[in-house]
Amino acid sequence: MMIPTTPRAELDLERSTLRAIRRRLLPVIAVMYFIAFLDRNNVGFAKLSMSADIGLTEAAFGFGAGVFFLGYALFEVPSNGGMVRFGARKWIARIMISWGVLATAMALTTGPVSFSILRFLLGAAEAGFFPAIIFYLTLWFPQKVRVTVLGTFILAQPVSNAIGAPLSGAILMMPPVLGLADWQWLFIIEGIPAIILGLLAPKLLTDRPQDAAWLSDSQRTWLIGTIEKENALVARSGHGRFIDGLTDRRVWAYAGLNFGMVCGIYGFGLWLPTVIQSLGDFSVGQVGLISVLPYGAAAAFLFFWARRSDRTGRRALHAAGAMTIAAVGLLGAGLTTGVSPLVGLMFLVVAAMGVYAATAPLLSMPSSVFVGAAAAAGIGLVNAVGNVGGFVAPFAVGLINDATGSTHASLAFLAACLILTAVATALYAGRRPEGRVAVQDR
């Protein structure tokens, strides 16, 4: 079928195609990511009840919560190799079923050692999911809309926490049932949906545009041509092989930037219930309800920030700016939590807004550098190195909290990580073409 040749007709075709893809794929992907974040972060709420039962210190919890990301990082790149071989649709389904089983198995925790082992295995099972999704989105969306699309996908992070926080708090108010404690039911109830969705994934996702029977002939032709044209420009640099994505200096630079950003995300997210509980004499249920405020604000701001990044093309500036906002919030929370609970909570809201809003513009940059197998490898490496920060920061926060008896110093540590990363992002990515996308090319 012929593609319309007038500018107006081409614009209408582009809009209708992207609208069809968004409606078909983004809700499924967003729900998948929603469940992923629910299962990896619910341990922060489980801690409020579980620590006394199994003898967890602050440092032991920080290590166990963070060791998830070591398992994730170690198996990230190999997992992406499996995705290249078997296809994103089947591989995403495999990952979801595996992590659903391990997330449910967290209910078998009996002490600090088993807690850490199960968290490591959960990370290994989930390894490759996030980069697989990013790679999958590059097959369906042109570069000019990727920050907004990625932002819509990442929106599932704070939304998951906003919904999951009161849900987790409510589950932790349960009396023992069938001999299982409330925190054990938390892991079981929130782990099973991943298994169900993993079984449905092959039916819900389509591997590539060529297989999309739900697009019209003209929509499919336009999409394939647009993506191939963009990929051809990148492929001329010779960066299309799997090994190219592992050896390029740009990938390692973005991996370092992602490390700093992830330190902020998980140092903040995994410890937020503890920080909120330190604001006052709150019950577990109240902590869950209060947590809705920072995550709800983060969801709204993330969507606005991603659209603004796409509209201006200043990806590096938006990533660095969001991390700076988060650092200000963390510093303010550390200085005021012992003085004014309300002011401390407002600063936590600011921190949540900034730390989540940085994700989409930062991760959109390395995904624009490579195509094909190189993109899968590069995105996997960036995410793998970044997720080491998911181990370092929660563990460091636990050590600092044990040493100081409060969360003030640990919040300042997280703020310092984000400030350094913001400066590095502005200096490195701000000078590169993928960090400053020309508006006329969008």
C-alpha positions in Angstrom: 0.0 0.0 0.0 1.3 3.5 -0.9 2.3 5.8 1.9 0.6 9.3 1.8 3.0 11.9 0.3 1.5 15.2 1.5 2.9 16.5 4.7 -0.5 16.6 6.3 -1.3 13.0 5.3 2.1 11.8 6.5 1.6 13.5 9.9 -1.8 11.9 10.3 -0.4 8.5 9.4 2.4 9.0 12.0 0.0 10.0 14.7 -2.4 7.2 14.0 0.4 4.6 13.9 2.0 5.8 17.2 -1.5 6.0 18.8 -2.2 2.4 17.8 1.1 1.2 19.2 0.7 3.0 22.5 -2.8 1.6 23.0 -1.7 -2.0 22.1 1.7 -2.3 23.9 2.2 0.4 26.5 -0.5 -0.7 28.9 0.8 -4.3 29.0 4.4 -3.2 29.4 3.4 -0.7 32.1 1.6 -3.4 34.1 4.6 -5.6 33.8 6.9 -2.9 35.1 4.4 -2.1 37.8 4.6 -5.7 39.1 8.4 -5.7 38.8 8.7 -2.7 41.1 6.1 -4.0 43.5 8.0 -7.2 43.9 11.5 -5.7 44.2 10.5 -2.8 46.6 7.9 -4.5 48.9 10.8 -5.7 51.0 11.0 -2.1 52.4 7.6 -2.6 53.9 8.1 -6.2 54.9 11.1 -5.0 56.9 8.8 -3.1 59.3 7.3 -6.5 60.5 9.9 -9.0 59.4 13.0 -7.6 61.1 11.9 -8.7 64.6 10.8 -12.1 63.4 14.1 -13.1 61.7 16.6 -10.9 63.5 17.5 -8.4 60.9 19.8 -5.4 61.8 19.7 -2.2 59.7 23.0 -3.2 58.0 21.8 -6.8 57.4 18.6 -5.5 55.8 20.5 -3.0 53.7 22.9 -5.8 52.5 20.0 -8.2 51.7 17.8 -5.6 50.1 20.8 -4.4 47.9 22.2 -7.9 47.1 19.2 -8.2 44.7 21.0 -5.9 42.4 24.2 -7.9 42.4 22.3 -10.9 41.1 20.6 -8.6 38.7 23.9 -7.0 37.5 25.8 -10.3 37.2 23.2 -11.9 34.9 22.1 -8.8 33.0 24.3 -9.0 29.9 23.9 -12.8 29.6 20.2 -12.4 29.8 20.2 -9.9 27.0 22.1 -12.3 24.9 19.3 -14.8 25.5 16.8 -12.1 24.4 18.7 -11.6 21.1 18.6 -15.3 20.5 15.0 -16.1 21.5 13.2 -12.8 20.9 12.0 -10.2 23.3 8.5 -11.5 23.6 9.4 -15.0 24.8 12.3 -13.8 26.9 10.3 -11.3 28.8 7.7 -14.0 29.5 10.5 -16.3 30.9 11.9 -13.5 33.1 8.5 -12.7 34.6 7.6 -16.3 35.4 11.1 -16.8 37.0 10.9 -13.7 39.1 7.3 -14.4 40.2 8.4 -17.8 41.6 11.3 -16.2 43.5 9.3 -13.3 44.7 6.8 -15.7 46.2 9.6 -17.8 47.6 10.7 -14.8 49.7 8.0 -16.0 52.2 10.4 -18.9 53.0 12.9 -16.5 54.6 14.0 -17.6 58.1 17.0 -15.4 58.9 19.5 -12.9 57.5 21.4 -15.5 55.4 18.3 -17.0 53.7 17.0 -13.4 53.2 20.1 -12.4 51.3 20.2 -15.6 49.3 16.6 -15.3 48.2 17.1 -11.6 47.3 20.1 -12.5 45.2 18.2 -15.2 43.4 15.3 -12.9 42.8 17.7 -10.3 41.2 19.2 -13.0 39.0 15.7 -14.1 37.9 14.6 -10.6 37.0 17.9 -9.7 35.3 17.5 -8.4 31.8 13.9 -7.3 32.2 14.4 -3.6 32.1 16.9 -3.5 29.2 14.8 -6.0 27.4 11.8 -3.6 27.6 13.9 -0.6 26.5 15.3 -2.6 23.6 11.8 -3.7 22.7 10.5 -0.1 22.7 13.3 0.9 20.3 11.8 -1.6 17.8 8.5 0.2 17.9 9.0 3.9 18.5 11.1 6.5 16.6 13.8 8.4 18.5 11.8 11.6 18.6 9.2 10.2 20.9 11.3 7.8 23.0 11.8 9.9 26.1 8.0 10.4 26.4 7.4 6.7 25.7 10.1 5.7 28.1 8.7 8.1 30.7 5.2 6.6 30.3 6.8 3.2 30.9 8.9 4.3 33.8 5.8 6.0 35.3 4.9 2.6 36.5 7.8 2.9 39.1 6.2 5.6 41.3 2.7 4.5 40.5 3.6 1.0 41.6 4.9 2.4 44.9 2.0 4.8 45.3 -0.5 1.9 45.0 1.7 -0.8 46.5 2.5 1.2 49.6 -1.0 1.3 51.1 -1.6 -2.3 49.7 1.5 -3.5 51.5 0.5 -1.6 54.6 -2.9 -3.2 54.6 -1.5 -6.7 54.1 0.9 -6.2 57.0 -2.1 -5.5 59.2 -3.4 -9.0 58.6 -3.5 -11.5 61.5 -1.6 -14.8 61.0 -3.3 -17.1 58.5 -2.4 -20.8 57.9 0.5 -20.3 60.2 2.1 -17.6 58.0 3.0 -14.1 59.3 1.7 -10.9 57.7 5.0 -10.3 55.9 5.0 -13.8 54.4 1.6 -13.2 52.9 2.9 -9.9 51.5 5.5 -11.7 49.4 3.0 -14.4 48.3 0.1 -12.1 47.4 2.4 -9.7 45.5 4.5 -12.4 43.8 1.8 -14.4 42.1 0.7 -11.8 39.6 4.1 -11.9 37.9 3.7 -15.6 37.2 0.2 -15.1 35.7 1.3 -12.2 33.5 4.4 -14.1 32.4 2.2 -16.9 31.2 0.0 -14.4 29.2 2.9 -12.3 27.8 3.4 -14.3 24.6 -0.2 -13.7 23.7 -0.2 -10.0 24.7 3.1 -8.9 23.0 4.2 -8.8 19.3 7.9 -9.4 18.5 8.3 -6.8 15.8 6.4 -4.4 13.5 6.5 -6.9 10.6 4.3 -9.2 12.7 1.8 -6.6 13.8 -1.4 -7.7 12.2 -3.2 -5.1 14.3 -1.6 -2.3 12.3 -2.9 -1.4 8.8 -0.6 -2.0 5.8 0.2 1.8 5.5 0.9 2.1 9.2 3.2 -1.0 9.2 5.0 0.3 6.1 5.6 3.7 7.6 6.8 2.4 10.9 9.2 -0.1 9.4 10.6 2.5 7.0 11.0 5.1 9.7 12.8 2.7 12.2 15.0 1.3 9.4 16.0 4.8 8.3 17.0 5.7 11.8 18.9 2.5 12.4 20.8 2.9 9.1 22.2 6.2 10.3 23.5 4.6 13.5 24.7 1.5 11.7 27.0 3.5 9.5 29.2 4.0 12.5 29.7 0.3 12.6 28.0 -0.2 16.0 25.6 -3.0 15.3 27.4 -6.1 16.7 26.8 -7.4 20.2 30.5 -6.9 21.1 30.3 -3.3 20.0 27.8 -2.6 22.7 30.2 -4.0 25.4 33.4 -2.2 24.3 32.4 1.3 23.3 33.5 4.0 25.8 30.2 5.8 25.6 28.4 2.8 27.0 30.8 2.7 30.0 30.4 6.4 30.5 26.6 6.1 30.6 26.9 3.0 32.8 28.8 5.2 35.3 26.1 7.9 35.2 23.4 5.3 35.7 25.3 3.9 38.7 25.0 7.3 40.4 21.4 7.7 39.5 20.4 4.2 40.7 22.2 4.9 44.0 19.7 7.6 44.5 16.6 5.7 43.3 17.1 2.6 45.5 18.8 4.2 48.4 15.7 6.4 48.6 13.0 3.8 47.6 14.0 0.8 49.7 14.5 3.0 52.9 11.6 5.4 52.4 9.2 3.4 54.7 11.9 3.5 57.5 12.5 7.2 57.0 8.7 8.0 57.1 8.3 5.9 60.2 11.2 7.9 61.8 9.1 11.1 61.2 6.7 10.2 64.0 4.9 7.4 65.8 3.2 5.9 62.8 1.7 2.4 62.4 2.6 0.2 59.5 -0.7 1.0 57.8 -0.2 4.8 58.3 3.3 4.5 56.7 1.7 2.9 53.7 -0.8 5.7 53.3 1.7 8.5 53.8 4.0 6.9 51.2 1.3 7.7 48.6 2.2 11.4 48.7 5.8 11.3 47.5 5.1 8.6 44.9 2.0 10.2 43.6 3.8 13.5 43.2 6.7 11.7 41.5 4.3 10.1 39.0 2.8 13.4 37.9 6.2 15.2 37.7 7.9 12.3 35.8 5.3 12.5 33.0 5.6 16.3 32.7 9.4 16.2 32.8 9.7 13.4 30.1 7.4 15.4 27.8 9.4 18.6 28.4 12.6 16.7 27.6 11.2 15.5 24.3 9.8 18.9 23.4 13.1 20.7 24.0 15.5 18.0 23.1 17.7 18.8 26.1 18.0 15.3 27.5 21.2 15.8 29.5 19.9 19.0 31.0 16.7 17.4 32.2 18.5 14.4 33.6 21.0 16.5 35.5 18.3 19.0 36.6 16.0 16.2 38.0 18.9 14.7 40.0 19.7 18.2 41.5 16.1 18.6 42.5 16.2 15.1 44.2 19.5 16.1 46.0 17.9 19.2 47.4 14.9 17.2 48.7 17.1 14.6 50.4 19.3 17.3 52.0 16.2 19.1 53.2 14.7 15.9 54.6 17.9 15.1 56.5 18.0 18.5 58.1 14.3 18.7 59.1 13.0 15.3 59.9 13.9 15.7 63.5 12.5 19.2 63.6 9.2 19.2 61.7 7.7 16.0 60.4 5.5 17.9 57.9 8.4 19.8 56.4 10.5 16.7 56.3 7.7 14.9 54.4 7.5 17.8 51.9 11.2 17.5 51.2 10.8 13.7 50.7 8.1 14.5 48.1 10.6 16.8 46.3 13.2 14.1 46.5 10.9 11.5 45.0 9.9 13.9 42.2 13.5 14.5 41.2 14.9 11.0 41.5 12.3 9.3 39.3 12.1 12.1 36.7 15.8 11.7 36.0 15.4 8.1 34.7 13.7 8.6 31.3 16.0 11.4 29.9 19.2 9.7 31.1 18.4 6.2 29.8 17.1 7.5 26.5 20.6 8.7 25.6 22.5 5.4 25.5 19.6 3.7 23.7 20.1 6.2 20.8 23.7 5.3 20.2 23.4 1.7 18.9 21.1 -0.6 16.9 20.3 -4.3 16.9 22.5 -6.6 18.9 24.8 -3.8 20.0 21.8 -1.9 21.4 20.8 -5.0 23.4 24.3 -5.5 24.8 24.9 -1.8 25.5 21.6 -1.2 27.2 22.2 -4.4 29.2 25.7 -3.2 30.3 24.5 0.3 31.2 21.7 -1.3 33.4 24.0 -3.9 34.9 26.6 -1.4 36.1 23.9 0.9 37.2 22.2 -1.7 39.3 25.4 -2.3 41.3 24.4 1.1 42.7 21.2 -0.6 43.8 23.4 -2.8 46.1 25.9 -0.1 47.2 23.5 2.5 48.2 21.0 0.5 50.4 23.9 -1.3 52.1 25.7 2.0 52.7 22.5 3.5 54.1 22.1 0.6 56.5 25.7 0.9 57.7 25.4 4.7 58.2 22.0 4.3 60.0 23.5 1.6 62.4 26.6 3.8 63.0 24.7 7.1 63.6 21.3 5.9 65.0 19.4 8.1 62.6 18.7 8.6 58.8 20.1 12.2 58.7 23.6 11.3 57.5 22.5 8.6 55.1 20.1 11.0 53.3 23.1 13.4 52.9 25.1 10.6 51.5 22.4 9.9 48.9 22.2 13.6 48.0 26.0 13.7 47.5 25.8 10.8 45.1 23.1 12.5 43.0 24.9 15.9 43.0 28.1 14.3 41.7 26.1 12.4 39.0 24.2 15.5 38.0 27.5 17.4 37.4 29.0 14.5 35.5 25.9 14.2 33.3 25.9 17.8 32.4 29.6 17.8 31.6 29.7 14.6 29.6 26.2 14.0 28.1 25.5 17.7 27.7 28.2 18.0 25.0 27.1 14.9 23.1 24.5 14.8 20.2 22.3 12.2 22.0 22.2 14.6 25.0 21.0 17.6 22.8 18.6 16.3 20.2 17.9 19.1 17.7 14.2 20.1 17.8 14.0 20.4 14.0 15.0 16.7 13.7 12.3 15.6 16.0 
